[in-house]
Amino acid sequence: MLLDTMKRLFVEEDGMEMVEWAIVGVVFAVAAAAFWTRLSGEINTSLQDVENAVAGNVAAPTS
């Protein structure tokens, strides 16, 4: 039964469309994860700069 379902996914047009959208979703998820890693580092650096400025340890911005 499961094998028949998998065959239909790849043979029927509706199944292929669902597979294509699943691949697009995975690509977007991977891109978002990569972007978030870089963005979180930038946010952390900026917040540390603000914390240093408020504490009186004013230094030149790192960016």
N, C-alpha and C positions, 0 to 999 in steps of 0.2 A: 504494500500500500504506500509506504513512504517513497519507495523507488518510483512508483508511478507518478506520485505528486512531483517529485524532482524532475522527472522527464517532461511533465507538462509545463513546468516553470520555464524550461529552456526551449521547448518546441512551440508552444502557443505564443501568440503575439503579446497578449496581456501579461503573461509570465515574464517575457523578455523585458517588457517595459518596467515591471516591478524590479527586476534584477538591475536594470540600468539606473533606476532611481536609488536603489540601495547602494550602488557603487558611488554615485554622486554624493550621497549622504556621508559615506565613509571618507571620501576625499575632503569634504568640508569639515568633518570632525577632526581629521588629522591636521588640516591647515589651522583650524581654530586652536588646537592644543599647542601647536608650534608658536603661533602668534601670542597666545596667552603667556607662555613661558617668558618670552622676551618682554612683553608689556608689563608683567608683574615685576620683573627686575628693574625696569625704568621707573615704575611707580614707587618701588621701595627706595631707590636712590633719591628721588625727588622728595619723598617724605623725610628721609634722613637729613637732606639739606634744609628743609623747613625746621626740623627739630633742632639742628645746630644753630640756625639763625635765631630761634626763639630763646635758646639757652644762652645766647651771647657768644657762642663760638662761631662767629661769622667767618666763613671762608669763601673763596671763589667758587662759583657754581661748577659742578663737574661736567655739565653737558654743554 
